[in-house]
Amino acid sequence: MRFLSSHILEEHFIPYSVAKKLLSQALENMQEPSNLLQRTVSYLSHVEKCEAEEAEALVNELSEVVSREDLRAMIASICPLSTDEVRSILSIDSSKTYTTEQVEKIIELVKKHLKS
């Protein structure tokens, strides 16, 4: 196995489907694909709830309501459809309280980007 030296330029929270897309591309470019990487892509295929492009669009649209990138990525990964599910994710940010209208807006955005 050969490793390339690399440097982290930026760090971002991303939804599962975006991670799957990036890891799948990495797998295609590897001469000797890692078993762990293959299993990770397989797992992400089972848990993703929207396509990578839809998840990226959802993350962008959620920025109107949710300021934290980590919470937007979690919402785009899990795609919660009930107010309780959304509130459980949003409760991670103890510094902000979300209104019922904001929670309903999040659910509306999630439904718009879910897989059919």
N, C-alpha and C positions, 0 to 999 in steps of 0.2 A: 504494500500500500504506500502510495506516495502522497505527501502533504505539501501544499503550496503555502508559502508564507503570505499572510494577508493582514490587513489592518482594518479595524472597524472605523468606518467614516461617520456613520450615523446609526442610531438605534431607534427602532419604532415598534410599537405594538401592532400586530397584524391579525386579521381573522384567520381561522383554520383554513378556509378555502384558498386564501392567498398564500399561506404557508405551503399548502399542498402543491399549488402551481409552481412556486419557486423550487421546492424540493424535487418535483417531477422533472423540471428543467435541468437541475443539477444531476439527477440520475441519468438523464439522456446523454450528458456530456462526460460521464465517468467511464473509464475503461474497465474498471472492476467495481461495479456497483456494490455498495455496502448493504449487507443484509438488514442492519438496523434502519438504514435510510429507506429501504424498500418496505419494511414493516411499518415505518412511520407514515409513509405515503398511503399505504393500505388503510391504516387506522384513520387517517384524515379523510380518506374517501368515504368511509362509513359514517363519520360524524358531521361532515359538512352539510349545511342546510341551504346554501345558495352558492352559485358560481362565483369565482374569484372577482369577475368584473362587477357583478351585482353587490358583492360584499364591499368592494372598494367604494362603489357609489353610495352604499348605505352608510359607511363610515363617514364619508364626506357630508352627506345630508344630515347625519346625526349631530354634526358639529354645531348646527344651529341651536340644538337643545342641550347637548352634553359636551362640556368643555374638555374633559379628560380623555386623552387618546386611549388609555388602557380600558376604560369603560366602553368606549365606542367599539373597540375591537372585540371585547367580550360580548357585547350585544349582537354584533354582526356574526359572531361565531355560534352563539347559542340560539339566536333568533327567538327570544321570548315572546309569547303571544298573550300572556295574561298580565294584569297589573301587578299581581303578587310576584311573578317572575321578574318583571322589570324592576320593581322596587327592591327586590333582593340584590340585584346587581348594583343598582344605584346607591344602596345603603353602604357600599364600600367607601363612598365619598361622604364622610361624616361632616364635612364642612359646608355641604349644600343640601337644601331641601327642594324636592321637585314637586310641582303641582300636579293635580290629577290631569289637567289639560296637557302638560308636558309628557306625562307617562302615556297618555292616549296617543299623542303625536308620535312617540317612539314606536308604539305598537303598529300604528298606521304605516310608518316607514318600513318596519320589518316586514309586514304583510306584502307590501309593494315589491320587495326584493326576494321573497322566498321562492324556492324551486317549485314548479307546478306539480 
